Amino acid sequence: MQRITEPELMDEAEQALAYAMADFAEPNERFVGYFETEFPDLQTGSVLDLGCGPGDIVLRLATRRAGLTVHGIDGSAAMLRFASESLHESPELGGRVQFIEGLLPGATLPLPAYDAVVSNSLLHHLHDPDVFWRAVREAGAPGAAVLVMDLFRPESAAAAQAIVDQYAANEPEVLRLDFLASLCAAFEPDEIRAQLQAHGLDGFSVRTVSDRHLLITGRLPPR
Ligand SMILES: C[S@@+](CC[C@H](N)C(=O)[O-])C[C@H]1O[C@@H](n2cnc3c(N)ncnc32)[C@H](O)[C@@H]1O
């Protein structure tokens, strides 16, 4: 199936609400588990979450590793409203968590270089994947840990629809449509390997970790 891009930002109120209310506990917890397994020594320092949406992964990371400062950036004010509300409910994290409204490319970040750059389900939203890999390289310090999880594109539209039916049968229609659009906009593993090579990141590992997710991990080379 050819890639079909979808709108980059999720900035419509109904869309952001449906996404923020959906239960992503299982994949988000898995994401944090991958971070802990891949980077057991990263107990302190700074982490940037690109395309943090409603901020669930930011809050989970900050909760799990009390020595980390975790920043999340997203271009959607509608999404960040939910992130701020959740942060409000966890005042103990307040000093270590910050959400930033900013559009990639070109967003201004609070720190010049992060010890880790993570992202879940942003890459497929970007029409130009180079924007994503440039942002990763620019935000991370040399040697920074990188962990990216995303969907990968199924072989056919019918296969994409079957995944939506299997995992989002009871979700609101707006979320089901977004999920289908995301699967059709996602990259195949070999396309991502080519992107990594073009950005000098060919030492990174790309592996499928479920019937719809892939995981990309590595350490940034010197700038
Ligand atoms: C599918 S959501 C993922 C949210 C979050 N990472 C999660 O796992 O729940 C993708 C997010 O990327 C944001 N986004 C898309 N394109 C962007 C861009 N060019 N700059 C900043 N954020 C962007 C969207 O607004 C949306 O909140």
The ligand as a Tripos MOL2 file, in Angstrom:
@<TRIPOS>MOLECULE
LIG
   27    29     1     0     0
SMALL
NO_CHARGES

@<TRIPOS>ATOM
      1 C1         -0.7630   10.4300   17.6240 C.3       1 LIG1
      2 S1         -0.3960   11.7940   18.6420 S.3       1 LIG1
      3 C2          0.7150   11.0530   19.7900 C.3       1 LIG1
      4 C3          0.6890   11.7450   21.1160 C.3       1 LIG1
      5 C4          1.5620   11.1210   22.2060 C.3       1 LIG1
      6 N1          2.9320   11.0260   21.7930 N.3       1 LIG1
      7 C5          1.0340    9.7980   22.6420 C.2       1 LIG1
      8 O1          1.7420    8.8140   22.5050 O.co2     1 LIG1
      9 O2         -0.0840    9.7310   23.1470 O.co2     1 LIG1
     10 C6          0.6870   12.8010   17.6330 C.3       1 LIG1
     11 C7          0.9330   14.1730   18.2200 C.3       1 LIG1
     12 O3          1.9190   14.8520   17.4350 O.3       1 LIG1
     13 C8          1.5420   16.2140   17.3100 C.3       1 LIG1
     14 N2          2.1810   16.7880   16.1070 N.ar      1 LIG1
     15 C9          1.9780   16.4330   14.8280 C.ar      1 LIG1
     16 N3          2.7250   17.1530   13.9940 N.ar      1 LIG1
     17 C10         3.4380   18.0120   14.7520 C.ar      1 LIG1
     18 C11         4.3950   19.0380   14.4570 C.ar      1 LIG1
     19 N4          4.7720   19.3190   13.1950 N.pl3     1 LIG1
     20 N5          4.9410   19.7260   15.4880 N.ar      1 LIG1
     21 C12         4.5760   19.4390   16.7740 C.ar      1 LIG1
     22 N6          3.6750   18.4930   17.1060 N.ar      1 LIG1
     23 C13         3.1070   17.7740   16.1130 C.ar      1 LIG1
     24 C14         0.0170   16.1790   17.2130 C.3       1 LIG1
     25 O4         -0.5670   17.4190   17.5240 O.3       1 LIG1
     26 C15        -0.3140   15.0630   18.2030 C.3       1 LIG1
     27 O5         -0.5510   15.5760   19.4950 O.3       1 LIG1
@<TRIPOS>BOND
     1     1     2 1
     2     2     3 1
     3     2    10 1
     4     3     4 1
     5     4     5 1
     6     5     6 1
     7     5     7 1
     8     7     8 2
     9     7     9 1
    10    10    11 1
    11    11    12 1
    12    11    26 1
    13    12    13 1
    14    13    14 1
    15    13    24 1
    16    14    15 ar
    17    14    23 ar
    18    15    16 ar
    19    16    17 ar
    20    17    18 ar
    21    17    23 ar
    22    18    19 1
    23    18    20 ar
    24    20    21 ar
    25    21    22 ar
    26    22    23 ar
    27    24    25 1
    28    24    26 1
    29    26    27 1
@<TRIPOS>SUBSTRUCTURE
     1 LIG1         1 GROUP 0 **** ****
